[in-house]
Amino acid sequence: MMLDNSLQIPAPGPLTRDSETRVPYVVIGDKGFGLHENLLRPFGRTHLDKNKRIFNYRLTRARRYVECAFGFLANKWRIFHRPLDIDKTTAVWTVKACNILHNFIRDKEGSNSDNNVSEDFSYENLPHEVRTRGGNTANLVRTELANYFMSEAGSVPWQDEAI
């Protein structure tokens, strides 16, 4: 759906209120995915300058949050340990229902500290369906975000310590 522009991703927007540069909304992926205007992946691991190392760190950190959130969901609802063999509409409703039930149970029973991310879950085990390369546009988006992470508006104090 991303490749044929039917995913209904919002139109590009500015990173800050003062910015005139418009950047598309993106999905975060790992090195197994092809670079696309709406799918970010890390820069290659060799000969990276500071901008690229910080970009890779920030992207990986964001991806870890998503992995953990999905891991909690998969640990509670084992249906997510395998590909869903259902149509797209039913899949969307299944994910929404599991999220609602998960939040309801947490509200009623509290958070269980031993409810860790499933050891069976791994982002790398998810299907890698988007394999086309994004070309200049995708590279420009990634470079624009890398520059933003280094700017005063987009940097965070701890990013230099992490690389």
Rosetta blueprint (number, residue, H / E / L):
1 M L
2 M L
3 L L
4 D L
5 N L
6 S L
7 L L
8 Q L
9 I L
10 P L
11 A L
12 P L
13 G E
14 P E
15 L L
16 T L
17 R L
18 D L
19 S L
20 E L
21 T L
22 R E
23 V E
24 P L
25 Y L
26 V L
27 V E
28 I E
29 G L
30 D L
31 K L
32 G L
33 F L
34 G L
35 L L
36 H E
37 E L
38 N L
39 L E
40 L E
41 R L
42 P L
43 F L
44 G L
45 R L
46 T L
47 H L
48 L L
49 D L
50 K H
51 N H
52 K H
53 R H
54 I H
55 F H
56 N H
57 Y H
58 R H
59 L H
60 T H
61 R H
62 A H
63 R H
64 R H
65 Y H
66 V H
67 E H
68 C H
69 A H
70 F H
71 G H
72 F H
73 L H
74 A H
75 N H
76 K H
77 W L
78 R H
79 I H
80 F H
81 H H
82 R L
83 P L
84 L L
85 D L
86 I L
87 D L
88 K H
89 T H
90 T H
91 A H
92 V H
93 W H
94 T H
95 V H
96 K H
97 A H
98 C H
99 N H
100 I H
101 L H
102 H H
103 N H
104 F H
105 I H
106 R H
107 D H
108 K H
109 E H
110 G L
111 S L
112 N L
113 S L
114 D L
115 N L
116 N L
117 V L
118 S L
119 E L
120 D L
121 F L
122 S L
123 Y H
124 E H
125 N H
126 L L
127 P L
128 H L
129 E L
130 V L
131 R L
132 T L
133 R L
134 G L
135 G H
136 N H
137 T H
138 A H
139 N H
140 L H
141 V H
142 R H
143 T H
144 E H
145 L H
146 A H
147 N H
148 Y H
149 F H
150 M H
151 S L
152 E L
153 A L
154 G L
155 S L
156 V L
157 P L
158 W L
159 Q H
160 D H
161 E H
162 A H
163 I L
